[in-house]
């Protein structure tokens, strides 16, 4: 590798890392937090078989899982303005990623809720607790334990998916890299470099997942 | 004094009639053993009394309060459940709570008792079932017999008027049955009112004061346990008892 490429790599590392820390990570954290809220609500509605709302939830999951994330981003960012709805790129990305990931995580949560033995709910009733109390104190904590590994999976997936936000003008790590490539014309080295940074981010998350699983180990199986 | 009187309880699952008209009277201090072949509706009856299944028909009078079983509103059911307790065949301990947490959960959450007071009761109840020192154990760390004793402590915590036991020893290894039956015998001696679905013929004979025999969704024979065992009226009951005594279980 030439001196020049090495210099470009050294130079660009912080240039790519900074939008990673300032954009990719906040985008992921915000979108995933909202996704989790959506997931829990949607999963609980289905689990409790709330009439009417349940059909709406199924429809939501059907539409979101059946269309590409990239198309959803374009639809909201480039499509909605013609209806007079104009969103800034970053909040638009948060919104789309949250709604998209929410649908997948809702299915994860639903499966986890259903894996909690039926007897846990009955025991709660017999102890005089209400349905909501049982959900909050007994069923959801156990479901979270079960859902933790697949949810971590989704989170790690989302870190990488945020690169798609480059398509709707969000200046995150990938778009920053593209710009440097356009200037230096070293695509191999620079895309490898940004890939490495994504890998570092995900490695940290994998470590966190392992630590989290250890801490949750005491919460039922 | 009558604590609970139920008349005409019927329950269908699909087109299968599981309970076909059950009348039952429980007096305070009664220990009623419910025996009968598998599929006779024993467990369903018990679950109907706790409203874990909703009967299609039936009237219940609990401590003077009339409850129309098919239509009883949530609040009525919740109030009833605070005065009764249920012990499951497979314990159903809260898997995300310690032994002590299992006993205190209902007190703290449903009865809004201060934690310190709930824990004091919890420790006392665990001691009563011989589980002192296991307060901080998780259900997964306990044997079946220990889990069932914690479940009984949990049932006792709310100071119920009536405890329903659904085959409390059927899931246990034979050597663990005794410790659970021992606790139940002690409760009976203290005057606790209990309905026990069981295959433990010894318990039915020696601890309970009344025995119900169920078959095909009906109570086909009942009486004081002394007369029930001394002189069963039906041949069907006689052969059932004989089989339990010989082999245990159906």
Interface residues (C-beta under 8 A of the other chain):
Chain A: X117 X119 X120 X122 X123 X124 X125 X126 X127 X128 X129 X130 X133 X137 X138 X141 X142 X145 X218 X219 X220 X221
Chain B: X50 X51 X52 X78 X81 X82 X84 X85 X86 X88 X90 X92 X93 X94 X95 X96 X97 X105 X106 X109 X110 X111 X138 X140 X154 X155 X158
